[in-house]
Amino acid sequence: MQPVSLIGFEKYFRKRIFPQLKIYFLSGIALVFAYAFIHKKPLAFTLDHLFRVLIGGRTLNLYTSTFWFIEVYLITSVVVTLIISVIKSKLFQLTIGIVGLYLSTWYTIVGVSIEGFKTLPWDLDITLMTIFLYALRLFRVSIYSEIS
């Protein structure tokens, strides 16, 4: 990931994120309809699972259960790009990552329940962890480059 100017962020989103969002939703919709057709599920089942594709996170199951990775990847890409574009201090970037990691372990206190699961939409709780890992990697790379 590379820093982008705030003016160039729209171009970044249009070229890197939007195409993947299209694939995510089109694939999710196609898989839900395919599953419903193959297994002769009622319309209520299909509508419920289409809603789950929209909400994401732990609500995804059956053919779409692996979609959590795409959600986490996309959100992490956007947030880390924003962080490295706006905040130049590697130590402050790492601090944001540590705060995110801390928050990701405490969100259950809020008691967010979606479709019977304690989760945040689009696995935002997992994304806070991946932001920490990416910030840690950036910090480590900057330390090694200063040493060499």
C-alpha positions in Angstrom: 0.0 0.0 0.0 1.1 3.5 -0.8 0.1 6.8 0.6 -2.3 8.8 -1.6 -3.3 12.4 -1.5 -6.8 13.1 -0.1 -7.6 14.4 -3.6 -6.3 11.2 -5.2 -8.3 9.0 -2.7 -11.4 9.0 -5.0 -9.2 7.7 -7.8 -7.7 5.1 -5.5 -11.2 3.9 -4.4 -12.5 3.8 -8.0 -9.6 1.8 -9.3 -8.7 -0.5 -6.4 -11.7 -0.9 -4.1 -14.8 -0.4 -6.2 -14.1 -3.2 -8.7 -13.5 -5.6 -5.8 -16.7 -4.5 -4.2 -18.6 -5.2 -7.4 -17.1 -8.7 -7.5 -18.0 -9.3 -3.9 -21.6 -8.3 -4.3 -22.2 -9.9 -7.7 -20.5 -13.2 -6.5 -22.5 -13.1 -3.2 -25.8 -12.6 -5.0 -25.0 -15.3 -7.6 -24.0 -17.8 -4.9 -27.1 -17.1 -2.8 -29.4 -17.6 -5.8 -27.4 -20.7 -6.9 -27.7 -22.3 -3.4 -31.4 -21.4 -3.2 -32.1 -22.9 -6.6 -30.0 -26.1 -6.1 -31.5 -26.8 -2.7 -35.0 -25.6 -3.5 -35.1 -23.0 -0.7 -38.0 -20.6 -0.3 -37.9 -16.9 -1.1 -37.6 -16.0 2.6 -34.4 -17.9 2.8 -33.0 -16.2 -0.3 -33.9 -12.7 0.9 -32.4 -13.5 4.4 -29.1 -14.6 2.8 -29.0 -11.6 0.4 -29.3 -9.4 3.5 -26.5 -11.4 5.1 -24.3 -10.6 2.1 -25.0 -6.9 2.7 -24.3 -7.2 6.5 -21.4 -9.6 6.1 -19.2 -10.7 9.0 -20.2 -13.8 11.0 -23.7 -13.8 9.5 -22.3 -15.2 6.3 -22.6 -19.0 5.9 -23.0 -21.8 3.4 -21.5 -20.8 0.0 -20.6 -17.3 1.2 -18.8 -18.2 4.5 -15.3 -17.4 3.1 -16.4 -13.9 2.1 -15.3 -12.5 5.5 -11.7 -12.4 4.1 -12.7 -10.1 1.2 -14.5 -7.7 3.6 -11.6 -7.6 6.0 -9.1 -7.1 3.1 -11.1 -4.2 1.6 -11.7 -2.3 4.8 -8.1 -2.8 5.9 -6.8 -1.5 2.6 -8.9 1.6 2.8 -8.2 2.4 6.4 -4.5 1.7 6.2 -4.2 3.8 3.1 -5.9 6.6 4.9 -3.7 6.3 7.9 -0.4 6.2 6.0 -1.6 9.1 3.8 -2.6 11.4 6.6 -0.2 10.4 9.5 3.4 10.4 8.7 4.8 9.2 12.1 5.3 5.5 12.0 5.1 5.4 15.8 1.7 7.2 15.7 0.5 4.8 13.0 1.5 1.9 15.3 -0.3 3.5 18.2 -3.5 3.7 16.2 -3.0 0.0 15.4 -2.6 -0.8 19.1 -5.7 1.1 20.0 -7.6 -0.7 17.3 -6.3 -4.1 18.6 -7.5 -3.1 22.1 -10.9 -2.0 20.9 -11.3 -5.2 18.8 -11.1 -7.3 22.0 -13.6 -5.1 23.9 -16.5 -4.6 21.4 -18.5 -7.5 22.9 -19.2 -5.3 25.9 -21.4 -3.2 23.6 -23.5 -6.3 22.9 -23.9 -5.8 19.2 -26.1 -8.7 17.9 -26.9 -9.2 14.2 -28.8 -12.2 13.0 -28.1 -13.8 16.4 -24.4 -13.4 16.2 -22.2 -11.1 18.4 -20.5 -9.3 15.6 -19.9 -6.0 13.9 -21.0 -5.5 10.2 -18.4 -6.5 7.7 -16.1 -8.0 10.4 -15.0 -4.5 11.6 -13.8 -6.2 14.8 -11.4 -8.4 12.8 -10.4 -5.4 10.7 -9.2 -3.6 13.8 -6.8 -6.5 14.4 -5.5 -6.6 10.8 -4.9 -2.8 10.9 -2.7 -3.4 14.0 -0.8 -6.2 12.2 -0.3 -4.0 9.1 0.8 -1.0 11.3 3.3 -3.3 13.1 4.7 -4.4 9.8 5.1 -0.8 8.6 6.8 0.1 11.9 9.1 -2.9 11.7 10.0 -2.1 8.0 10.8 1.6 8.9 13.0 0.5 11.9 15.0 -2.0 9.6 15.4 0.6 6.9 16.8 3.1 9.4 19.3 0.5 10.7 20.6 -0.5 7.3 
